[in-house]
Amino acid sequence: MIDCYFKISTMRLSFAQWFKLRRDVIGLTQTEIAKKIGVRPQTVSNWEQGVSSPSLNPEQVMILCSILQVGLKDLVQAFKGEMVVGSNQEENETF
């Protein structure tokens, strides 16, 4: 048997990074998302570049949650730049 120890690092994402990652995961274009929530494609591009942050009404927020397949809590955390990916727990695997 071989004991393997590894540590997965964590990374805090800005809203721009998180939004781009979610969009890529679900496979939609900026234009498709823009049409679904009623904004211009350039607006979505600006979000991904960190030029601006979303300023949406409650209905648009709920639509965005649905599109990105996330809950409202996750979307709020992303707006705050509090989304973390990865894990800082040490893992021990035996092979």
N, C-alpha and C positions, 0 to 999 in steps of 0.2 A: 504494500500500500504506500501511496505517496500523499503526504499532506501538503496542500497548496493553500497559501495565504495570499489574498489580494485585497486591495483597497480600491474602491471606486470613488473617484473624486466627484465633488459636487460643483455645480456652476449656477450662479444666479443669472437669470436672463432679463434683459430689458424688455419692455413691451414690444419694441420693434423686432428683436430677435425671436421672442416667443411667438408673435403673430406670424412671422415668416415661416417658422418651423411648423406651426399648426396648419397654415395654408398649404405648405408642401405635403404634409402628412395626408390631408384630405384630398389633395390633387386638384384644387381649383385655381384658376388664374385670378389675378388682381381684378380684371374686368368682370369676371363672373361674380366675385364677392361684391364688388361695387354695385352691380345691377341689383343684386338680391337685397341690399340694405339701402339703396337709393342715394348713393353718393357717386362722385366722379371717380374713374379709375386712378387719376392722379392723386386723389385723396388717399386711396389705399396704398399707393406707392409711397407717399409721404409718411404714412404710418410705419411702413417697413424700413424706411431709411432713417427713421427717428427725427424727421423734420417737424412732424406734428403728431399729436395724440388724438384719438377719436373724441369727438364731441357729438354724442348721439342721444336721441330721445329714448325713452324707455322701450318703446316698441322695437326700435333699431337694435338696442342692446340685446333684447331677447332673440331677435332674428340672428344676430351675430353669434350668440351662444349656440343656437341651433346649427348654424352653418359650420362653426368650428368644433362642434360636438363636445362642448364643455359646459359645465354648470356656471351659474352666475358667480359663485364664490371664486372659481378659478379665473374667470374673466376679470373680476375685481382685483385679485392678487396680481394678475398680469399687468393691469393698468398701473398698479403701484410699483411694479418692477420687483415683485416678491416671489416670482416663480423660480423654483429651484429644480434642476434636473440632476439625476445621479443619486448616489447614496454615499454617506461617509462612514458607513458601518463596515467593520472588518469582516470578511467572510472567511470561513474555514471549510474547505472541501477535502474529502478523503477519496482518493481514487484507488 
